[in-house]
Amino acid sequence: MTAPPSLRPCPICGKPRVEEFRPFCSRRCADIDLHRWLGGSYGIPAAEQDDSEAESLPPRDDGER
């Protein structure tokens, strides 16, 4: 079982978190995390779409002609 949010350590360095920078312990760790997101190190998993499924869908109507 995981610790409650108030007891979880900084996800970057493992030190106790500081409320001002939550969930991090410092501005430095918050900036490291932001850099990882902006640099593409992190990603949100998505289900791959099968090409045959896309071909069987009706065309989108965006209202523009």
N, CA, C and O atoms as a Maestro MAE file, in Angstrom:
{
 s_m_m2io_version
 :::
 2.0.0
}

f_m_ct {
 s_m_title
 :::
 protein
 m_atom[260] {
  # First column is atom index #
  i_m_mmod_type
  r_m_x_coord
  r_m_y_coord
  r_m_z_coord
  i_m_residue_number
  s_m_chain_name
  s_m_pdb_residue_name
  s_m_pdb_atom_name
  i_m_atomic_number
  :::
  1 25 0.845 -1.175 0.000 1 A "MET " " N  " 7
  2 3 0.000 0.000 0.000 1 A "MET " " CA " 6
  3 2 0.893 1.241 0.000 1 A "MET " " C  " 6
  4 15 1.952 1.244 0.628 1 A "MET " " O  " 8
  5 25 0.471 2.292 -0.700 2 A "THR " " N  " 7
  6 3 1.278 3.508 -0.772 2 A "THR " " CA " 6
  7 2 0.970 4.430 0.395 2 A "THR " " C  " 6
  8 15 -0.093 4.352 1.011 2 A "THR " " O  " 8
  9 25 1.915 5.296 0.682 3 A "ALA " " N  " 7
  10 3 1.748 6.258 1.779 3 A "ALA " " CA " 6
  11 2 0.715 7.311 1.395 3 A "ALA " " C  " 6
  12 15 0.536 7.602 0.213 3 A "ALA " " O  " 8
  13 25 0.036 7.882 2.382 4 A "PRO " " N  " 7
  14 3 -0.902 8.965 2.081 4 A "PRO " " CA " 6
  15 2 -0.166 10.124 1.415 4 A "PRO " " C  " 6
  16 15 1.035 10.290 1.629 4 A "PRO " " O  " 8
  17 25 -0.870 10.937 0.606 5 A "PRO " " N  " 7
  18 3 -0.202 12.023 -0.118 5 A "PRO " " CA " 6
  19 2 0.630 12.939 0.768 5 A "PRO " " C  " 6
  20 15 1.679 13.413 0.332 5 A "PRO " " O  " 8
  21 25 0.200 13.199 1.986 6 A "SER " " N  " 7
  22 3 0.947 14.111 2.852 6 A "SER " " CA " 6
  23 2 2.266 13.514 3.334 6 A "SER " " C  " 6
  24 15 3.135 14.250 3.800 6 A "SER " " O  " 8
  25 25 2.434 12.187 3.230 7 A "LEU " " N  " 7
  26 3 3.647 11.538 3.718 7 A "LEU " " CA " 6
  27 2 4.573 11.076 2.592 7 A "LEU " " C  " 6
  28 15 5.686 10.623 2.859 7 A "LEU " " O  " 8
  29 25 4.135 11.184 1.355 8 A "ARG " " N  " 7
  30 3 4.963 10.728 0.244 8 A "ARG " " CA " 6
  31 2 6.173 11.638 0.085 8 A "ARG " " C  " 6
  32 15 6.058 12.858 0.195 8 A "ARG " " O  " 8
  33 25 7.335 11.042 -0.173 9 A "PRO " " N  " 7
  34 3 8.538 11.858 -0.372 9 A "PRO " " CA " 6
  35 2 8.543 12.496 -1.763 9 A "PRO " " C  " 6
  36 15 7.710 12.179 -2.611 9 A "PRO " " O  " 8
  37 25 9.481 13.382 -1.972 10 A "CYS " " N  " 7
  38 3 9.674 14.023 -3.272 10 A "CYS " " CA " 6
  39 2 9.903 12.935 -4.325 10 A "CYS " " C  " 6
  40 15 10.753 12.067 -4.125 10 A "CYS " " O  " 8
  41 25 9.169 12.959 -5.438 11 A "PRO " " N  " 7
  42 3 9.333 11.914 -6.451 11 A "PRO " " CA " 6
  43 2 10.659 11.997 -7.209 11 A "PRO " " C  " 6
  44 15 11.030 11.046 -7.898 11 A "PRO " " O  " 8
  45 25 11.365 13.099 -7.096 12 A "ILE " " N  " 7
  46 3 12.638 13.257 -7.805 12 A "ILE " " CA " 6
  47 2 13.811 12.764 -6.968 12 A "ILE " " C  " 6
  48 15 14.619 11.967 -7.445 12 A "ILE " " O  " 8
  49 25 13.915 13.234 -5.713 13 A "CYS " " N  " 7
  50 3 15.103 12.901 -4.907 13 A "CYS " " CA " 6
  51 2 14.797 12.061 -3.670 13 A "CYS " " C  " 6
  52 15 15.717 11.519 -3.058 13 A "CYS " " O  " 8
  53 25 13.521 11.942 -3.289 14 A "GLY " " N  " 7
  54 3 13.158 11.121 -2.143 14 A "GLY " " CA " 6
  55 2 13.181 11.828 -0.800 14 A "GLY " " C  " 6
  56 15 12.857 11.222 0.221 14 A "GLY " " O  " 8
  57 25 13.562 13.109 -0.782 15 A "LYS " " N  " 7
  58 3 13.559 13.863 0.479 15 A "LYS " " CA " 6
  59 2 12.119 14.184 0.875 15 A "LYS " " C  " 6
  60 15 11.217 14.093 0.042 15 A "LYS " " O  " 8
  61 25 11.893 14.559 2.141 16 A "PRO " " N  " 7
  62 3 10.536 14.944 2.560 16 A "PRO " " CA " 6
  63 2 10.041 16.132 1.733 16 A "PRO " " C  " 6
  64 15 10.793 17.066 1.454 16 A "PRO " " O  " 8
  65 25 8.784 16.081 1.355 17 A "ARG " " N  " 7
  66 3 8.249 17.154 0.525 17 A "ARG " " CA " 6
  67 2 7.969 18.404 1.341 17 A "ARG " " C  " 6
  68 15 7.779 18.337 2.556 17 A "ARG " " O  " 8
  69 25 7.944 19.537 0.667 18 A "VAL " " N  " 7
  70 3 7.682 20.834 1.282 18 A "VAL " " CA " 6
  71 2 6.380 21.351 0.686 18 A "VAL " " C  " 6
  72 15 6.206 21.344 -0.532 18 A "VAL " " O  " 8
  73 25 5.474 21.797 1.535 19 A "GLU " " N  " 7
  74 3 4.149 22.215 1.083 19 A "GLU " " CA " 6
  75 2 4.217 23.267 -0.030 19 A "GLU " " C  " 6
  76 15 3.418 23.230 -0.965 19 A "GLU " " O  " 8
  77 25 5.153 24.188 0.066 20 A "GLU " " N  " 7
  78 3 5.272 25.256 -0.934 20 A "GLU " " CA " 6
  79 2 5.529 24.706 -2.340 20 A "GLU " " C  " 6
  80 15 5.082 25.296 -3.323 20 A "GLU " " O  " 8
  81 25 6.240 23.588 -2.441 21 A "PHE " " N  " 7
  82 3 6.619 23.025 -3.737 21 A "PHE " " CA " 6
  83 2 5.952 21.681 -4.008 21 A "PHE " " C  " 6
  84 15 6.374 20.957 -4.910 21 A "PHE " " O  " 8
  85 25 4.929 21.338 -3.250 22 A "ARG " " N  " 7
  86 3 4.340 20.008 -3.336 22 A "ARG " " CA " 6
  87 2 4.062 19.598 -4.768 22 A "ARG " " C  " 6
  88 15 3.619 20.445 -5.543 22 A "ARG " " O  " 8
  89 25 4.281 18.411 -5.157 23 A "PRO " " N  " 7
  90 3 4.711 17.267 -4.356 23 A "PRO " " CA " 6
  91 2 6.227 17.155 -4.236 23 A "PRO " " C  " 6
  92 15 6.740 16.093 -3.883 23 A "PRO " " O  " 8
  93 25 6.943 18.224 -4.522 24 A "PHE " " N  " 7
  94 3 8.403 18.189 -4.503 24 A "PHE " " CA " 6
  95 2 8.946 18.774 -3.202 24 A "PHE " " C  " 6
  96 15 8.195 19.292 -2.376 24 A "PHE " " O  " 8
  97 25 10.267 18.682 -3.038 25 A "CYS " " N  " 7
  98 3 10.901 19.215 -1.827 25 A "CYS " " CA " 6
  99 2 11.492 20.597 -2.061 25 A "CYS " " C  " 6
  100 15 11.782 21.317 -1.106 25 A "CYS " " O  " 8
  101 25 11.672 20.972 -3.323 26 A "SER " " N  " 7
  102 3 12.324 22.249 -3.620 26 A "SER " " CA " 6
  103 2 11.975 22.706 -5.031 26 A "SER " " C  " 6
  104 15 11.435 21.940 -5.830 26 A "SER " " O  " 8
  105 25 12.286 23.950 -5.321 27 A "ARG " " N  " 7
  106 3 12.098 24.495 -6.672 27 A "ARG " " CA " 6
  107 2 12.955 23.712 -7.662 27 A "ARG " " C  " 6
  108 15 12.539 23.472 -8.796 27 A "ARG " " O  " 8
  109 25 14.152 23.315 -7.232 28 A "ARG " " N  " 7
  110 3 15.062 22.561 -8.103 28 A "ARG " " CA " 6
  111 2 14.418 21.261 -8.586 28 A "ARG " " C  " 6
  112 15 14.449 20.960 -9.779 28 A "ARG " " O  " 8
  113 25 13.837 20.494 -7.664 29 A "CYS " " N  " 7
  114 3 13.213 19.227 -8.056 29 A "CYS " " CA " 6
  115 2 11.980 19.472 -8.933 29 A "CYS " " C  " 6
  116 15 11.716 18.704 -9.857 29 A "CYS " " O  " 8
  117 25 11.229 20.536 -8.647 30 A "ALA " " N  " 7
  118 3 10.078 20.880 -9.489 30 A "ALA " " CA " 6
  119 2 10.550 21.223 -10.901 30 A "ALA " " C  " 6
  120 15 9.922 20.820 -11.880 30 A "ALA " " O  " 8
  121 25 11.650 21.962 -11.010 31 A "ASP " " N  " 7
  122 3 12.187 22.328 -12.322 31 A "ASP " " CA " 6
  123 2 12.729 21.113 -13.069 31 A "ASP " " C  " 6
  124 15 12.582 21.022 -14.288 31 A "ASP " " O  " 8
  125 25 13.350 20.186 -12.355 32 A "ILE " " N  " 7
  126 3 13.829 18.951 -12.985 32 A "ILE " " CA " 6
  127 2 12.655 18.189 -13.583 32 A "ILE " " C  " 6
  128 15 12.736 17.703 -14.711 32 A "ILE " " O  " 8
  129 25 11.565 18.085 -12.831 33 A "ASP " " N  " 7
  130 3 10.384 17.381 -13.316 33 A "ASP " " CA " 6
  131 2 9.804 18.077 -14.545 33 A "ASP " " C  " 6
  132 15 9.450 17.413 -15.520 33 A "ASP " " O  " 8
  133 25 9.703 19.404 -14.511 34 A "LEU " " N  " 7
  134 3 9.187 20.159 -15.656 34 A "LEU " " CA " 6
  135 2 10.065 19.936 -16.881 34 A "LEU " " C  " 6
  136 15 9.555 19.743 -17.985 34 A "LEU " " O  " 8
  137 25 11.372 19.962 -16.695 35 A "HIS " " N  " 7
  138 3 12.302 19.730 -17.802 35 A "HIS " " CA " 6
  139 2 12.090 18.344 -18.410 35 A "HIS " " C  " 6
  140 15 12.149 18.184 -19.629 35 A "HIS " " O  " 8
  141 25 11.848 17.360 -17.578 36 A "ARG " " N  " 7
  142 3 11.606 16.001 -18.086 36 A "ARG " " CA " 6
  143 2 10.326 15.943 -18.913 36 A "ARG " " C  " 6
  144 15 10.293 15.284 -19.952 36 A "ARG " " O  " 8
  145 25 9.267 16.628 -18.464 37 A "TRP " " N  " 7
  146 3 8.017 16.664 -19.238 37 A "TRP " " CA " 6
  147 2 8.235 17.371 -20.570 37 A "TRP " " C  " 6
  148 15 7.841 16.862 -21.619 37 A "TRP " " O  " 8
  149 25 8.862 18.543 -20.527 38 A "LEU " " N  " 7
  150 3 9.052 19.328 -21.747 38 A "LEU " " CA " 6
  151 2 10.032 18.668 -22.705 38 A "LEU " " C  " 6
  152 15 9.937 18.856 -23.918 38 A "LEU " " O  " 8
  153 25 10.963 17.904 -22.175 39 A "GLY " " N  " 7
  154 3 11.946 17.222 -23.003 39 A "GLY " " CA " 6
  155 2 11.457 15.905 -23.583 39 A "GLY " " C  " 6
  156 15 12.156 15.284 -24.384 39 A "GLY " " O  " 8
  157 25 10.272 15.474 -23.192 40 A "GLY " " N  " 7
  158 3 9.721 14.235 -23.725 40 A "GLY " " CA " 6
  159 2 10.133 12.986 -22.975 40 A "GLY " " C  " 6
  160 15 9.889 11.877 -23.451 40 A "GLY " " O  " 8
  161 25 10.752 13.137 -21.812 41 A "SER " " N  " 7
  162 3 11.146 11.961 -21.035 41 A "SER " " CA " 6
  163 2 9.942 11.238 -20.451 41 A "SER " " C  " 6
  164 15 9.968 10.023 -20.254 41 A "SER " " O  " 8
  165 25 8.899 11.990 -20.180 42 A "TYR " " N  " 7
  166 3 7.669 11.404 -19.653 42 A "TYR " " CA " 6
  167 2 6.645 11.358 -20.779 42 A "TYR " " C  " 6
  168 15 6.706 12.139 -21.729 42 A "TYR " " O  " 8
  169 25 5.723 10.446 -20.656 43 A "GLY " " N  " 7
  170 3 4.641 10.375 -21.622 43 A "GLY " " CA " 6
  171 2 3.427 9.734 -20.998 43 A "GLY " " C  " 6
  172 15 3.528 9.000 -20.015 43 A "GLY " " O  " 8
  173 25 2.303 10.013 -21.565 44 A "ILE " " N  " 7
  174 3 1.057 9.420 -21.104 44 A "ILE " " CA " 6
  175 2 0.727 8.290 -22.065 44 A "ILE " " C  " 6
  176 15 0.568 8.527 -23.262 44 A "ILE " " O  " 8
  177 25 0.621 7.059 -21.561 45 A "PRO " " N  " 7
  178 3 0.359 5.934 -22.455 45 A "PRO " " CA " 6
  179 2 -1.012 6.060 -23.112 45 A "PRO " " C  " 6
  180 15 -1.983 6.505 -22.499 45 A "PRO " " O  " 8
  181 25 -1.059 5.661 -24.360 46 A "ALA " " N  " 7
  182 3 -2.316 5.678 -25.107 46 A "ALA " " CA " 6
  183 2 -2.427 4.365 -25.867 46 A "ALA " " C  " 6
  184 15 -1.423 3.778 -26.270 46 A "ALA " " O  " 8
  185 25 -3.632 3.925 -26.051 47 A "ALA " " N  " 7
  186 3 -3.862 2.694 -26.800 47 A "ALA " " CA " 6
  187 2 -3.581 2.957 -28.276 47 A "ALA " " C  " 6
  188 15 -4.003 3.973 -28.828 47 A "ALA " " O  " 8
  189 25 -2.877 2.045 -28.897 48 A "GLU " " N  " 7
  190 3 -2.612 2.164 -30.322 48 A "GLU " " CA " 6
  191 2 -3.898 1.906 -31.088 48 A "GLU " " C  " 6
  192 15 -4.657 0.996 -30.752 48 A "GLU " " O  " 8
  193 25 -4.143 2.706 -32.117 49 A "GLN " " N  " 7
  194 3 -5.333 2.514 -32.935 49 A "GLN " " CA " 6
  195 2 -4.950 1.671 -34.139 49 A "GLN " " C  " 6
  196 15 -3.986 1.964 -34.847 49 A "GLN " " O  " 8
  197 25 -5.717 0.632 -34.351 50 A "ASP " " N  " 7
  198 3 -5.497 -0.243 -35.487 50 A "ASP " " CA " 6
  199 2 -5.926 0.505 -36.754 50 A "ASP " " C  " 6
  200 15 -7.000 1.107 -36.777 50 A "ASP " " O  " 8
  201 25 -5.102 0.475 -37.807 51 A "ASP " " N  " 7
  202 3 -5.428 1.187 -39.047 51 A "ASP " " CA " 6
  203 2 -6.733 0.703 -39.659 51 A "ASP " " C  " 6
  204 15 -7.456 1.491 -40.268 51 A "ASP " " O  " 8
  205 25 -7.047 -0.577 -39.509 52 A "SER " " N  " 7
  206 3 -8.291 -1.092 -40.082 52 A "SER " " CA " 6
  207 2 -9.503 -0.493 -39.378 52 A "SER " " C  " 6
  208 15 -10.549 -0.314 -40.001 52 A "SER " " O  " 8
  209 25 -9.376 -0.178 -38.080 53 A "GLU " " N  " 7
  210 3 -10.471 0.478 -37.364 53 A "GLU " " CA " 6
  211 2 -10.693 1.884 -37.897 53 A "GLU " " C  " 6
  212 15 -11.837 2.305 -38.069 53 A "GLU " " O  " 8
  213 25 -9.623 2.613 -38.160 54 A "ALA " " N  " 7
  214 3 -9.735 3.987 -38.646 54 A "ALA " " CA " 6
  215 2 -10.392 4.025 -40.017 54 A "ALA " " C  " 6
  216 15 -11.157 4.945 -40.307 54 A "ALA " " O  " 8
  217 25 -10.109 3.048 -40.861 55 A "GLU " " N  " 7
  218 3 -10.698 3.017 -42.200 55 A "GLU " " CA " 6
  219 2 -12.183 2.702 -42.161 55 A "GLU " " C  " 6
  220 15 -12.918 3.105 -43.062 55 A "GLU " " O  " 8
  221 25 -12.643 1.989 -41.135 56 A "SER " " N  " 7
  222 3 -14.049 1.610 -41.073 56 A "SER " " CA " 6
  223 2 -14.926 2.694 -40.457 56 A "SER " " C  " 6
  224 15 -16.152 2.590 -40.498 56 A "SER " " O  " 8
  225 25 -14.312 3.742 -39.883 57 A "LEU " " N  " 7
  226 3 -15.085 4.823 -39.287 57 A "LEU " " CA " 6
  227 2 -15.583 5.776 -40.364 57 A "LEU " " C  " 6
  228 15 -14.903 5.986 -41.368 57 A "LEU " " O  " 8
  229 25 -16.771 6.356 -40.164 58 A "PRO " " N  " 7
  230 3 -17.255 7.340 -41.141 58 A "PRO " " CA " 6
  231 2 -16.382 8.592 -41.092 58 A "PRO " " C  " 6
  232 15 -15.757 8.863 -40.066 58 A "PRO " " O  " 8
  233 25 -16.329 9.360 -42.183 59 A "PRO " " N  " 7
  234 3 -15.510 10.574 -42.175 59 A "PRO " " CA " 6
  235 2 -16.025 11.585 -41.159 59 A "PRO " " C  " 6
  236 15 -17.229 11.678 -40.921 59 A "PRO " " O  " 8
  237 25 -15.104 12.345 -40.561 60 A "ARG " " N  " 7
  238 3 -15.486 13.380 -39.602 60 A "ARG " " CA " 6
  239 2 -16.114 14.553 -40.320 60 A "ARG " " C  " 6
  240 15 -15.671 14.945 -41.400 60 A "ARG " " O  " 8
  241 25 -17.156 15.114 -39.712 61 A "ASP " " N  " 7
  242 3 -17.772 16.323 -40.244 61 A "ASP " " CA " 6
  243 2 -17.504 17.438 -39.251 61 A "ASP " " C  " 6
  244 15 -18.173 17.535 -38.222 61 A "ASP " " O  " 8
  245 25 -16.530 18.279 -39.557 62 A "ASP " " N  " 7
  246 3 -16.165 19.379 -38.674 62 A "ASP " " CA " 6
  247 2 -17.024 20.609 -38.892 62 A "ASP " " C  " 6
  248 15 -16.826 21.628 -38.231 62 A "ASP " " O  " 8
  249 25 -17.960 20.529 -39.796 63 A "GLY " " N  " 7
  250 3 -18.816 21.669 -40.067 63 A "GLY " " CA " 6
  251 2 -18.218 22.626 -41.077 63 A "GLY " " C  " 6
  252 15 -18.862 23.608 -41.445 63 A "GLY " " O  " 8
  253 25 -17.006 22.366 -41.533 64 A "GLU " " N  " 7
  254 3 -16.376 23.216 -42.540 64 A "GLU " " CA " 6
  255 2 -16.487 22.548 -43.891 64 A "GLU " " C  " 6
  256 15 -16.392 21.325 -44.000 64 A "GLU " " O  " 8
  257 25 -16.683 23.327 -44.891 65 A "ARG " " N  " 7
  258 3 -16.807 22.793 -46.255 65 A "ARG " " CA " 6
  259 2 -15.856 23.490 -47.177 65 A "ARG " " C  " 6
  260 15 -15.812 23.180 -48.368 65 A "ARG " " O  " 8
  :::
 }
 m_bond[259] {
  # First column is bond index #
  i_m_from
  i_m_to
  i_m_order
  :::
  1 1 2 1
  2 2 3 1
  3 3 4 2
  4 3 5 1
  5 5 6 1
  6 6 7 1
  7 7 8 2
  8 7 9 1
  9 9 10 1
  10 10 11 1
  11 11 12 2
  12 11 13 1
  13 13 14 1
  14 14 15 1
  15 15 16 2
  16 15 17 1
  17 17 18 1
  18 18 19 1
  19 19 20 2
  20 19 21 1
  21 21 22 1
  22 22 23 1
  23 23 24 2
  24 23 25 1
  25 25 26 1
  26 26 27 1
  27 27 28 2
  28 27 29 1
  29 29 30 1
  30 30 31 1
  31 31 32 2
  32 31 33 1
  33 33 34 1
  34 34 35 1
  35 35 36 2
  36 35 37 1
  37 37 38 1
  38 38 39 1
  39 39 40 2
  40 39 41 1
  41 41 42 1
  42 42 43 1
  43 43 44 2
  44 43 45 1
  45 45 46 1
  46 46 47 1
  47 47 48 2
  48 47 49 1
  49 49 50 1
  50 50 51 1
  51 51 52 2
  52 51 53 1
  53 53 54 1
  54 54 55 1
  55 55 56 2
  56 55 57 1
  57 57 58 1
  58 58 59 1
  59 59 60 2
  60 59 61 1
  61 61 62 1
  62 62 63 1
  63 63 64 2
  64 63 65 1
  65 65 66 1
  66 66 67 1
  67 67 68 2
  68 67 69 1
  69 69 70 1
  70 70 71 1
  71 71 72 2
  72 71 73 1
  73 73 74 1
  74 74 75 1
  75 75 76 2
  76 75 77 1
  77 77 78 1
  78 78 79 1
  79 79 80 2
  80 79 81 1
  81 81 82 1
  82 82 83 1
  83 83 84 2
  84 83 85 1
  85 85 86 1
  86 86 87 1
  87 87 88 2
  88 87 89 1
  89 89 90 1
  90 90 91 1
  91 91 92 2
  92 91 93 1
  93 93 94 1
  94 94 95 1
  95 95 96 2
  96 95 97 1
  97 97 98 1
  98 98 99 1
  99 99 100 2
  100 99 101 1
  101 101 102 1
  102 102 103 1
  103 103 104 2
  104 103 105 1
  105 105 106 1
  106 106 107 1
  107 107 108 2
  108 107 109 1
  109 109 110 1
  110 110 111 1
  111 111 112 2
  112 111 113 1
  113 113 114 1
  114 114 115 1
  115 115 116 2
  116 115 117 1
  117 117 118 1
  118 118 119 1
  119 119 120 2
  120 119 121 1
  121 121 122 1
  122 122 123 1
  123 123 124 2
  124 123 125 1
  125 125 126 1
  126 126 127 1
  127 127 128 2
  128 127 129 1
  129 129 130 1
  130 130 131 1
  131 131 132 2
  132 131 133 1
  133 133 134 1
  134 134 135 1
  135 135 136 2
  136 135 137 1
  137 137 138 1
  138 138 139 1
  139 139 140 2
  140 139 141 1
  141 141 142 1
  142 142 143 1
  143 143 144 2
  144 143 145 1
  145 145 146 1
  146 146 147 1
  147 147 148 2
  148 147 149 1
  149 149 150 1
  150 150 151 1
  151 151 152 2
  152 151 153 1
  153 153 154 1
  154 154 155 1
  155 155 156 2
  156 155 157 1
  157 157 158 1
  158 158 159 1
  159 159 160 2
  160 159 161 1
  161 161 162 1
  162 162 163 1
  163 163 164 2
  164 163 165 1
  165 165 166 1
  166 166 167 1
  167 167 168 2
  168 167 169 1
  169 169 170 1
  170 170 171 1
  171 171 172 2
  172 171 173 1
  173 173 174 1
  174 174 175 1
  175 175 176 2
  176 175 177 1
  177 177 178 1
  178 178 179 1
  179 179 180 2
  180 179 181 1
  181 181 182 1
  182 182 183 1
  183 183 184 2
  184 183 185 1
  185 185 186 1
  186 186 187 1
  187 187 188 2
  188 187 189 1
  189 189 190 1
  190 190 191 1
  191 191 192 2
  192 191 193 1
  193 193 194 1
  194 194 195 1
  195 195 196 2
  196 195 197 1
  197 197 198 1
  198 198 199 1
  199 199 200 2
  200 199 201 1
  201 201 202 1
  202 202 203 1
  203 203 204 2
  204 203 205 1
  205 205 206 1
  206 206 207 1
  207 207 208 2
  208 207 209 1
  209 209 210 1
  210 210 211 1
  211 211 212 2
  212 211 213 1
  213 213 214 1
  214 214 215 1
  215 215 216 2
  216 215 217 1
  217 217 218 1
  218 218 219 1
  219 219 220 2
  220 219 221 1
  221 221 222 1
  222 222 223 1
  223 223 224 2
  224 223 225 1
  225 225 226 1
  226 226 227 1
  227 227 228 2
  228 227 229 1
  229 229 230 1
  230 230 231 1
  231 231 232 2
  232 231 233 1
  233 233 234 1
  234 234 235 1
  235 235 236 2
  236 235 237 1
  237 237 238 1
  238 238 239 1
  239 239 240 2
  240 239 241 1
  241 241 242 1
  242 242 243 1
  243 243 244 2
  244 243 245 1
  245 245 246 1
  246 246 247 1
  247 247 248 2
  248 247 249 1
  249 249 250 1
  250 250 251 1
  251 251 252 2
  252 251 253 1
  253 253 254 1
  254 254 255 1
  255 255 256 2
  256 255 257 1
  257 257 258 1
  258 258 259 1
  259 259 260 2
  :::
 }
}
